[in-house]
Amino acid sequence: PVFYFEGGAGSNFFHIRFVSGGCQYRSIRQNVKKTTEEPLFTFGVIADVQYADIDDGYNYTRTRKRYYRSSLQLLKNALDAWRGARVPPLFVLQLGDLIDGFNKAHGASERALDAALRGFDSFPAPVHHVWGNHEFYNFSRSALLRSRLNSRQHADSSPGSAPARPDIYAYRFTPVPGFTFVVLDAYDVSLLGREESSEEYRGAMELIRRYNQNQDLNCPPDVKQRFTMFNGGFSQEQLDWLDAVLTSADEKQERVTIVSHLPAHPDSTDAVCLAWNCEELLAVIGSHKSVVCYMAGHAHDGGYHRDEDTGVHHLTLDGVIETSPYSDAFGIVSVYADRMELKGSGRVMDQLFLFS
């Protein structure tokens, strides 16, 4: 079970979440004030739909219920809300795990993906798909690169908009001048989606075995719990590319939002949900003044933290898969010159992201 305590005064809103098993974290959320100011643009966000045409079940530790079949209706609810928004979204960020890994065992991966993408196919704005662990439970990396979940066609056309290595699923796009978004590949270094005979797989196995000696690599170690098979990390090639993208954004005085499946800041999520080399990623982010926000999924209870040292907002979006059929889990973000405002629906709370 998850217990909440909420309170606050004025514009400051405190949200404390206690999770079974002793995990807890706190986020400080600020109320989004009503305004008549028109945003420069808006975009939709959703995470961890994990659709499968199977009966409801539970998570890996059997502590949280998962609503596999009804998650498709919650995705439809989000699409309908975005279509009907007063300022329609310029694009949508789908933060990974669109279909569940159980589809693979049922021989239903393609069928489930077609069902989940059907609503997006008719949506009147680009959808940027992030890859999570459940994408790799269903498909190999090479298959994903050939699939409709590869949204690199929406990347900027300028040089350097993606890493030189074509197997790294990362790119940047600029929907409006002055605002850049970067999609990162959190399973670039991973056991998932790689051939066991590949150099990449061997390197990932060597890395995870330094910290995790368990027979079941999905079982977290006592220290550095993030080193599990359902997580991954960012290669040096990808980090170097990100550094170059952010250097250019610094020079142009752009506002940059980074999105990936795995959270990066330890105060924005449970320790078991972090990217393997989150410290290295945070070091790159912290060395650039252009980054304003980092958005991720993966941890279905969500989370938020503003890094006081860098001013970067770290948002972990609540997952659709563990959301009751009678609720929702999505948001629409309005972007202004000095801030972004997330208007959440259902489990997703409103959030204000002030630019430093």
N, C-alpha and C positions, 0 to 999 in steps of 0.2 A: 504493500500500500504506500501511497504518497500523501503526506500531510502538508498543509499550507498554513502560513501565517502571513497576513497582509495588514499593512497600516501605513501611516505617514502623515505628513502635513504639507499644505501648500502644493507646490508642483512636484515635490519629492514623494515617491511611492516605493515602499519597501515590500519585497516579496521574498519570503524565506520558504524553502522547500526541503522537507525531510523525507529521504528515501529509505525504504526498508533495506536492512543490511548495513546500516551505519553511515551510508554516504549522505552527505548533505552539502548544499552550497547555497549561497545567497546572491540574489541579484537586486540591484537598486534600479527601479524603473521610474521614469518620469512621465506624468500624464501628458498626452498630446493635446495641446490647447486648440480649441476651435478657432479657425481663421478663415477669412474671406479671401486671403491671398491665393492666387492661382499657382499651382506647382509648375516647375519647368517641364516635368514629365513624371509619370508614375510607372511602376512595374509590379508584377505579381510575384509572390514567393510561396513555395510549397515544398514539403520534404517528406520522404519515407512513406510513400503511398503503399508500397509492398503488396500490390494486388495479387490475389490468387483465388481461383474459383474453388475454394475449399471451405469447410466449416471453420468457425472461430477456434483459436487455440491459445497458446501461451508463448512467452519469450523463452530464451535459452535456459534461464534459471527457474522458469515456471512461476514467476512472481507477478507478471503483468499480462493481462488479456490482450489478444490481438484479433482484430476484426478484418479478416482477409477479404471476404467477399464484399462487404459493404464499403470498403475503402474506395471502390470504383465510384460509388455514388457520391462520396465526399469529394473526390476529384471533380466530378461533374458539378457539384455545388460551387466549388472554387471557380471553375470555368464560367459558369453562369453569372456569378457575382462580378467577375472581372469584365465580362461582356457588358454588364449593366452599370458599370461604374460611371460616375459623373465625368471623371477624366479617365478614359480607357487606358489600360497599361500599354506602354510602348513595346514591352516584351515581358516574358515570364522567365523566372529562374526556377527550374526544377532541380532540387538539390540532391538528387540521387535516391537509389533504392525504389525505383518506380514499380518494379514487380518483385515478388518474394522468391527466395531460393527454393521453396517447396515446389515451385512449378517444374523445376528440372526433374525431380523424382517422378512427377506425374506425366512427363513428356509433353508439358504444356507451355514451355517457355515462349515459343513464337506466338501461340494463341493468346496467351496472357498479355504479351507485349502489344500485339495488335489491338486488343481490347483497351488497354491503357492509353495507347497513342491515338485512338480514334477521335477522342474529344479534342486533342491538340491539333489534329490534322485540319479541322475546320475552324480553328481559332484564328482570328484576324491579325495576329501579331507573332513575331518570332518567339520560339521557345528555346532556351538554352539549357541543355541537359547536362547535368553533372553525373559522373559515374560513381556508384557506391559499391560496397561489398556484394550486395545482392545481384547487381548486374553481372558480376564476375562469377557468382554461383550458377548463373544461367548460361553465360556465354564466355567464350575466350576473348582475349583482347583483340585478336585479329578479326573475330566476328563482330565485335562491337564497333570497330573502326569502319566496318562495311555497313553497319546498321543505321536505322533512322535515329538512334540515340546519339549519333555523331552529329553535333550541330556546328561543326567548324565552318560550315558554309556561311554562318552569320558573323564570322570573324572579320576584323578590319582587313582591307585589301592591301594595306601598306606593308613594306618589308618588316620582318621581325614580329609579326602579329602572332606567331606560333613558334615553339622551339624547333630547332633544326632537325631533331630526331622525329620522324613521322609517327613513331609508336607512342610518343608522349601525348596524351590527350589534354592539351592546354592551349589556350588562346586568349587574346584580348579583343574587346570590341568597344566602340565609342558611339553610343546611341545619340548623344547630344554633345556638341563641342564643349570641352571643359570637364567632361565626366567620362572616365574610363572604367570598364569592368574587366576583371581577369578571372577566367575559369582555370582552376588548377586541378591536376591529376593526383589525387591522394593515394593512388595505388600504383603509381609509377614504380615504386620499390615495394614489392609485395609477393607473397606466394600465390595470390589469386590471379587468375587469368594468364599466367605464364606457363609455358611448357616446362615440365620438370627437368628436361635435358638442357634448358637454356642457361646461359651465363647469368641472366637476370634472376632466375629462380634460385640458382645456387648462391648468389650474393645475398638475396633476401633471407634464405634459410640460415646462412652464416650469421647474419645480423640478429635475427630473432632468437637464435639459440644462445647468443651471448647473455640474454636476459631471461629467457623462458626455457626451463628444463623439464617442463611438464610433458607427459606423454601426449596429452591432448593439447595442442597448441591454441585451441580456443579457450582454454582455461588460463586466466591471468596469473602471472607470477606474483609473489608477495611484494616485490619492489619493481617499480616501473611497469605498472599493470597494463600500460598501453601496448606492450609487446605481445599481442595475440594475433592469431591468423586472420581475424576479421578486421584488423586494421592494416595500415600500410604507411608509406612515406613518400617523400619527394626526392628525386635524384639530384645530384649536384648540377647536372645539365639543366634541369628544370629550375632550380634555385638561381643559377646564373642568368638564365633567360628572364626570370622574374625581376631580378636585380636590374637588368638592363631596361626592362619595361618601366620600372618605377623611377629609374634615373631620368628617363625621357619625360615621364609625367611630372617629376619635380621641376624640370627645366621649363615645362609648359604651364606650370602652376595648375595642374589638373587635380580633380578629386577622384580617388581610386577606391573602388569597392572590389574586394577579392572574394570569390566564392569557391567552395570545395565541399566534399562530403564530410571530411573529418574535421572536428574542431581543433583549434591550435592553442588556445589559451587555457591553462589549467583551471582558472577561476570561472570559465564559461561552461563547464561540463563536468561530468564524472571523470576521474582519472583514467578509467578503463577505456574511454572513448576517444582519447587523443591520438593524433597522428604520431607515428614512431619518432620522427625527428622534428617534433613541434618546436623545440628550442632553436634549431637552425632556421626554420621558417620565421619565427618571431624575430630573430636577429636581423634577417633581411628586411622584414616589415618595419622594424624599429629604426632602421638606418635611413628611412625615407619619410619626408614630411607629407607626401601626397596621399598616403593611405588613410582613409577615414573609417572604413568598416571591413570586417571579415565575417562572412556568413557561411554557416555549415548546417548539416543535418545530423544523422547518425544516432544521436542521443535523443530518444523519443520524448523525454521529459522537457527538452529545451533548456535554455539558460542564457544568461547575459552577463557581460562584464565590460566595463570601460577601463582600459589600461591607462592608469594615471601618468605613467612615464611618457607614453607616446600619444595619448588622446584617441587611440584607435578603439572603436566599438566592436566587441566580439559577440555576435548573436548566434545562438544555436536554436534552430527552429523546431518547435514541437512536431512530432511525427504523426501523420495521418493514421498509420497502422494501429496505434494504440488509442485511437480516439473513438468514442462511442458513436454508433450510427445516428444518435440523436444530437450530436454536436458537430463541430467543424474544426479544421486546423489548417488555416492558410492566412495570407495577408496581402495587403497592397501597400506599397511604399510610395509616398509622395516626396519628390526631390525638389528642394529649393536652393537658393544660392548659398545659404548658410547652414543648412540642416537637411536631414531626411526624417520623415515621420512614417512609422509603421502602424497601420491600422489593422489590428488582428481580428480574426473571426474565430469564435469558439474558444479552444484552448490557447490559441496564440494571443498573447497580450500586446496591447499598444506599447510602442517604444519610440522615444525621441532620440535621434542621433545628431547632436550638435557638432558642427565642424569646429575644430580648434583654430 
